[in-house]
Amino acid sequence: MTEQKPPVIEFPCDYPIKVIGEAGAALREKTIAIMRQHAGDIDESLITERESREGRFVAITVTIVATGKPQLDDIFTDLKATGIVKMVL
């Protein structure tokens, strides 16, 4: 049996990052600020939001131009450190 390897990402590329947290303006503002810190200007048309059925949580997807794995690792670390982000995909 051959071992299946994860797909290789070729950088730079458009890379969607989904952030899930409790609904509120703070989540969107903090998420976008962190993305801009690591990825520069972000096209607002590439940001989508979706509320949970009961409206308690929101999923924000931001598509950035990813330049490498270290950049993505830094974004994920900073998002998780906010205390308001529940999950990053």
C-alpha positions in Angstrom: 0.0 0.0 0.0 1.2 3.5 -0.8 1.1 6.2 1.7 -1.1 9.1 0.6 0.6 12.5 1.0 -1.3 15.7 1.7 -1.6 18.0 -1.3 1.2 20.4 -1.9 0.3 24.1 -1.9 2.1 26.3 -4.4 2.7 29.8 -3.1 1.7 32.5 -3.7 -1.9 31.6 -4.0 -5.4 32.7 -3.1 -6.1 31.0 0.3 -9.4 31.1 2.1 -9.3 31.1 5.9 -12.5 30.5 7.9 -12.8 31.9 11.4 -15.6 30.8 13.7 -16.5 32.7 16.9 -19.3 34.2 18.8 -21.3 36.7 16.8 -20.4 40.4 17.2 -18.5 43.2 15.6 -15.4 42.5 17.6 -14.8 39.2 15.8 -15.0 40.7 12.3 -12.8 43.7 13.2 -10.1 41.6 15.0 -10.1 38.9 12.2 -9.6 41.5 9.4 -7.0 43.4 11.4 -4.9 40.2 11.9 -5.3 39.2 8.3 -4.1 42.7 7.1 -1.2 42.6 9.5 0.1 39.4 7.9 -1.3 39.6 4.3 -1.5 43.3 3.5 -4.6 44.9 1.9 -7.6 42.6 1.6 -10.2 42.8 -1.1 -13.5 43.4 0.9 -15.4 41.5 -1.8 -13.5 38.3 -0.8 -14.9 38.4 2.8 -18.0 36.4 3.5 -20.0 36.0 6.7 -22.5 33.4 7.7 -24.4 33.2 11.0 -25.3 30.0 12.7 -28.9 29.0 12.7 -29.6 30.5 16.2 -27.4 33.5 15.5 -25.0 32.9 18.4 -21.9 32.1 16.2 -20.6 33.5 12.9 -18.2 32.1 10.4 -16.1 34.6 8.5 -14.2 33.5 5.5 -11.4 35.8 4.3 -9.5 35.0 1.1 -5.9 36.2 1.2 -2.9 35.9 -1.0 -0.8 33.4 0.9 2.9 33.7 0.5 4.0 30.6 2.5 3.4 28.3 5.4 5.1 30.5 8.0 2.6 33.3 7.1 -0.3 31.0 7.5 1.0 29.6 10.8 1.4 33.2 12.1 -2.2 34.1 11.1 -3.6 30.9 12.7 -1.6 31.5 15.9 -2.6 35.2 16.2 -6.3 34.4 15.5 -6.4 31.7 18.2 -4.7 34.0 20.7 -7.5 36.6 20.5 -9.7 34.6 22.9 -12.8 35.4 20.8 -12.0 33.0 18.0 -13.3 29.5 18.6 -12.0 27.7 15.5 -9.8 28.5 12.5 -10.0 26.3 9.4 
